[in-house]
Amino acid sequence: MVPPPSSNHQAIQQFLSSVLSQHGTSALPYSEDTKWLIRQHLLSLTTTSPSLEPKTATFTHNDGRTVNLLQADGTVPITFISATYNIPVIIWLIESYPRHPPCVYVNPTRDMIIKRSHPFVNPSGLVSIPYLQDWIYPSSNLVDLARELSSVFGRDPPLFSQRPKPNPNPNYHPNQSSLGSVGNTGGGGGYPRPIVRPAQYPPYGSGGAVGKVEAEDAAEVHKRNVINKLVENVHGDMLQFSKTREAEMESWFRAQSVLRGREEEFNKGLKEMRDKMEGLELHLQVVLMNTDVLEAWVRENKGKLKGGSEDIDVDNAFECVDVLSKQMLECTAVDMAIEDAVYSLEKAVQEGAMPFDQYLRNVRLLSREQFFNRATAAKVRAAQMQAQVAGMAARAPRYAT
């Protein structure tokens, strides 16, 4: 897949946003947390090196697997013996990019061959410069990689033409001279020149038509200068617009992160409120059940006070509803009676009415009996709690909202 045939930075942005936002079977195999960084790397690369164009294509691994990946296809400029040339390369962004370096290949045309025994390019075209070997995430990037490729290939070009070609323009500017005329080999043939994409320079005229050519060149130069100025202005405006849009997008992403944090806090608070509401509803059910019990007890004992309070037997004022309640009442009464007896014994010792050794014997006996009564009361209380829970579970459907 290739982006629209335009140098417009916005068109490239739209293309990258489209292919990196796809999901399902057509999604590119990059992790979601690195797609934004991949997009930024490619946009920065196309800004500094417009000759490298982002595309999607099928990449075949050494084990035969094929996968659809992003690539930067184009040329990197080099300067070799005072002439400018362009090296065709393909930069593949593998699945683990940018945590791992991309896979770079030189891409010779039909009339080019790869230099044998090149220190950084093997016969298949795979590039292994030190920058790739020392790749560090997240500081390493494609812009620095392209600069390093230009520097390394400028010192030792990896591509050459298969045979030297004659120069069709004898009056061509010296800076455009090919490398085919630089030195001779031992056999007397011309030294093979690298890539055939030199930088373009305006030709010069010759003979008696010099004045006419110069006049025409002046008009062309003025026109070209105006066009270049307009292009520079448009390019500057585009860069400024791009930076503004990127800053806005960064602010939107930050706002989105803040909103997500607030959403999490809101959901957490809502969950806590729901939990509290459930707890209050359960407490309300318990209160309603206790209300029913008290109202039933009042109805049952309402007529017992008609004869007057002076005729009430204190021991029979309260009736235990079951065996556990009766046992709990007895244990509590014994516990409180022993407390009173111990208090009386302490008073007797303080007043000298009882010897101290007799006091100790009585307190030990009473404490032993009090301990057993308290242990029995604890067991009875646990049994009552279990019975109450079972009763609440049986009555719960009546108060369900």
Buried (B, 14 or more C-beta within 10 A) or exposed (E): EEBEEEEEBEEBBEBBEEBBEEEEEEBBEBEEEBBBBBBBBBBBBBBEBEBBBBBBEEBEEEEEEEEBBBBBBBBBBBBBBEBBBBBBBBBBBBBBBBBBBBBBBBBBEEEBBBBEEBEBBBEEBEBBBEBBEEBEBEEBBBBBBBBBBBBBBBEBBBBBBEEBEEEEEEEBBEEBBBBBEBEEEEEEEBEBBBBBBBEEEEEEBEEEEEEEBEEEBEEEEEEEEEEEEEEEEEBEEBEEEBEEEEEEEEEEEEEEEEEEEEEEEEEEEEEEEEEEEEEEEEEEBBEEBEEEEEEEEEEEEEEEEEEEEEEEEEEEEEEEEEEBBEBBBBBBEBBEBBEEBBEEBEEBBEEEEBEEEEBEEBBEEBEEBBEEBBEBBEEBEEBBEEEEEEEBEEBEEEBEE
